[in-house]
Amino acid sequence: MSAADPATFADDPVAGELLASPTLMRLAYVGANGQPHVVPIWYRYADGEFVVVTGPKADKVRHISQRPRVSLTIDTDSRPYRVLLVDGVATVEHTEGMAPEYPEIVRKHLGAAAEAYLSRMEGRVTRQVRIRIRPTAVQILDFQQRSPKSLS
């Protein structure tokens, strides 16, 4: 497994490809009962942090506010697999109206369908929650030069 510097990992070609793709992030956090939860979610990466946007009533908002240590993966499902594994610390911020990052995130993940989706959301969204994730540990796998320890 290849550990990467949390400050510069995005410069790696595999990480850069994954971050630029519309592939979903799988965000893991710990619930109130200690059980891990994993949710697929849209995201963006900029300025050294991941940002996801969700509704204020989402369970993850409460749980991440109480236990901010999270993990995430962004990965492909075809060979050769490419995987980005990240541990980090999250902060939760409530916004009035649509979070400024949300349209960019929607465009990344919906492509041509984004504008229609955003026009339906306009005026309906009164509050959102921005979750910022600052990476503390990063691993990059490409299953060619960098594989899990179990395959070494």
C-alpha positions in Angstrom: 0.0 0.0 0.0 1.3 3.4 -0.8 1.1 6.1 1.8 0.9 9.6 0.4 1.5 13.0 1.9 -2.0 14.5 2.9 -0.8 17.9 1.7 0.4 16.9 -1.8 -1.4 13.6 -2.7 -3.6 15.3 -5.3 -0.5 15.8 -7.5 -0.3 12.0 -7.9 -1.7 11.0 -11.4 -3.9 8.3 -10.0 -5.3 10.5 -7.2 -5.8 13.4 -9.7 -7.7 11.1 -12.1 -10.0 9.9 -9.3 -10.6 13.5 -7.9 -11.5 14.8 -11.4 -13.9 12.0 -12.2 -17.6 11.9 -11.3 -17.1 8.8 -9.2 -18.9 8.9 -5.9 -17.1 9.2 -2.6 -18.0 6.7 0.0 -17.9 8.5 3.4 -17.6 6.5 6.6 -18.4 7.9 10.0 -19.4 6.4 13.4 -23.0 6.6 14.6 -24.2 7.1 18.1 -24.3 3.4 18.8 -20.6 3.0 17.8 -21.6 1.3 14.5 -19.7 2.5 11.4 -21.9 3.9 8.6 -20.9 4.4 5.0 -22.7 6.6 2.6 -22.1 7.3 -1.1 -22.1 11.1 -1.7 -21.1 13.7 -4.2 -18.1 15.8 -3.3 -15.4 18.2 -4.5 -11.8 18.5 -3.6 -10.1 21.9 -3.5 -7.7 23.8 -1.4 -6.5 20.7 0.4 -9.9 19.6 1.6 -12.9 17.5 0.6 -16.3 19.2 0.7 -19.7 17.5 0.8 -23.0 19.2 1.0 -26.1 17.6 2.6 -29.4 18.5 4.2 -29.6 19.7 7.8 -31.7 16.7 8.9 -29.3 14.1 7.6 -28.1 11.7 10.3 -24.5 12.1 9.3 -24.7 15.8 10.3 -25.4 15.0 13.9 -23.0 12.0 14.1 -20.1 13.8 12.4 -20.6 16.9 14.6 -20.2 14.6 17.6 -17.4 12.4 16.3 -15.5 14.2 13.6 -13.0 11.5 12.6 -14.1 10.1 9.3 -12.7 7.9 6.5 -13.5 7.9 2.8 -12.7 6.1 -0.4 -13.0 7.1 -4.0 -12.3 4.1 -6.3 -13.0 2.6 -9.7 -14.8 -0.7 -10.3 -12.9 -1.9 -13.4 -9.3 -3.3 -13.7 -6.8 -2.1 -13.1 -8.5 -0.8 -10.0 -7.5 2.7 -8.7 -8.2 3.5 -5.1 -7.9 6.6 -3.0 -8.2 5.9 0.8 -8.4 8.9 3.1 -8.7 9.4 6.9 -9.5 12.8 8.1 -11.2 15.2 10.5 -14.5 16.8 9.5 -16.1 20.1 10.4 -19.8 20.8 10.0 -21.0 24.2 8.9 -24.7 25.2 8.4 -25.5 27.5 5.5 -28.5 29.6 4.7 -29.9 28.8 1.3 -27.8 26.7 -1.2 -24.2 26.2 -0.2 -22.0 28.1 -2.7 -20.1 24.9 -3.5 -23.2 22.9 -4.3 -23.7 23.9 -8.0 -20.1 23.0 -8.8 -20.5 19.6 -7.0 -23.7 18.9 -8.9 -22.2 19.8 -12.2 -19.2 17.5 -11.6 -21.4 14.5 -10.8 -24.4 15.1 -13.1 -22.8 16.6 -16.1 -25.3 17.7 -18.7 -28.3 17.0 -16.4 -27.0 19.4 -13.7 -28.7 22.6 -14.9 -32.2 21.0 -14.9 -31.5 19.5 -11.4 -30.3 22.9 -10.1 -33.2 24.8 -11.5 -35.6 22.4 -9.7 -33.7 22.9 -6.5 -33.5 26.7 -6.7 -36.0 28.3 -4.3 -36.6 25.0 -2.6 -33.4 24.8 -0.7 -33.5 27.0 2.4 -30.6 25.5 4.3 -27.8 23.1 3.7 -24.9 21.7 5.6 -21.3 21.8 4.4 -19.0 19.1 5.7 -15.3 19.9 5.2 -12.9 17.0 5.5 -9.2 17.7 6.1 -7.1 14.7 5.2 -4.7 13.3 7.9 -3.6 10.1 6.2 -3.9 9.1 2.5 -3.1 5.9 0.6 -3.2 5.5 -3.1 -3.5 2.1 -4.9 -3.3 1.4 -8.6 -2.9 -2.4 -8.5 0.1 -2.2 -10.8 2.9 -0.5 -8.8 1.0 0.1 -5.6 -1.1 -2.8 -4.2 -2.5 -3.7 -0.8 -0.1 -5.3 1.7 -2.2 -8.5 1.4 -1.1 -8.9 -2.2 2.6 -8.3 -1.6 
